Amino acid sequence: MLRDARQPWPVPRLHLGDSCPDNCLVFDAQVWLLDFEWAEIRHALIDGAFPWIHVPSCWCVNRLPDDLPDLLVGIYWSRLAEGIPEAAEDRHFHDGLVAASVVGFASNTCSDVFESDRRWGISTLRQRNLLRVRIFERTAGAHGYPAIADACGTLGEQIDTRWSDVEPMPIYPAFR
């Protein structure tokens, strides 16, 4: 069972709500966050899960190279543990990250795509949903949640069959 995301950690933090690459400005080796219209106090791992669920709120979603999400999550984990020592414990971190991924997956999955698809930015809504269900299947399975992984696997198979004409999500142009 997923741990209650409010206990025993993490300390709630400001979640930008739209951590899209174009909402960050790099200046003098520092990152400045922009666009706080969706910001709110949330679980500290919502932002940490974004590489796994491929920046769900962004117009420029494509697929990351397979090894990059885990690398980015690892960097986030090490920085988070500096400020929240409980986050250094593997089980606490991964339980919280899977819970945060559930939130990101559920809140950014588009239900209207069952009727028709449409382009949003550089990918379609169906491409986003297919990518996320497969990512979440892999993430849940890798971190000890086989029932969630199986459910996502079944959903992914049904979606693959129903949307057989949808092209796979391309990799981000910078990595091609």
Beta strands, then each sheet from edge to edge (+ up, - down):
strand 1: 13-15
strand 2: 24-27
strand 3: 30-33
strand 4: 40-42
strand 5: 119-120
strand 6: 123-124
sheet 1: 1+ 4-
sheet 2: 2+ 3-
sheet 3: 5+ 6-
end
